[in-house]
């Protein structure tokens, strides 16, 4: 009976640990989605193309800084570092496209709202494959909130 209780306790602990990790990964994705969704809403609310462009650049910069700070963490596995690098590359590419860098044509002023929607979809797709440990996920949430 004691052996069964130990097994049940260990199983329950493992189950709660896995649920917590899955929840943190979901929260990480939701944090990036929420952050960029707010950016898209602000872009749509503005009639000034210079302000729209600045809002997008600022948002991309915040996400890039958050990813850099997480990448500096010693808690990441090699797989997590690779996932972060891919996510960072996607954000860098969007920023380059916005500003006409690295072989891209600059997004025209009248296309900024469409570009923000398109970027939001791309970020949401990237978040589906971005899974990071609980500690790292919480750190990203804090960094995005503080930036």
Residue pairs with C-beta under 8 A, 6 or more apart in sequence:
20 134
21 133
21 134
24 133
24 134
24 137
24 138
25 131
25 132
25 137
27 137
27 141
28 127
28 130
28 132
28 137
28 140
28 141
29 127
29 128
29 130
31 140
31 141
31 144
32 63
32 123
32 127
32 130
32 140
32 144
33 120
33 123
33 124
33 127
35 59
35 62
35 63
35 144
36 59
36 63
36 119
36 120
36 123
37 120
39 55
39 56
39 58
39 59
39 116
40 116
40 117
40 119
40 120
42 55
43 52
43 55
43 56
43 112
43 113
43 116
44 113
44 116
46 52
46 55
49 109
49 110
49 112
52 109
52 112
52 113
52 116
53 98
53 99
53 107
53 109
53 112
56 98
56 112
56 115
56 116
56 119
57 95
57 98
57 99
60 91
60 94
60 95
60 98
61 95
62 144
62 147
63 91
63 144
64 88
64 91
64 92
64 95
65 143
65 147
66 140
66 143
66 144
66 147
67 84
67 87
67 88
67 91
67 140
68 88
69 139
69 143
70 76
70 84
70 132
70 136
70 139
70 140
70 143
71 81
71 84
71 85
71 88
73 135
73 136
73 139
75 133
75 135
75 136
76 84
76 132
76 133
76 136
77 133
80 131
80 132
80 133
80 136
83 129
83 130
83 131
83 132
84 130
84 132
86 126
86 129
87 126
87 127
87 130
90 122
90 123
90 126
91 123
93 102
94 119
94 122
94 123
95 101
96 102
96 104
97 104
97 107
97 115
98 106
98 107
98 115
99 106
100 106
100 107
107 115
132 140
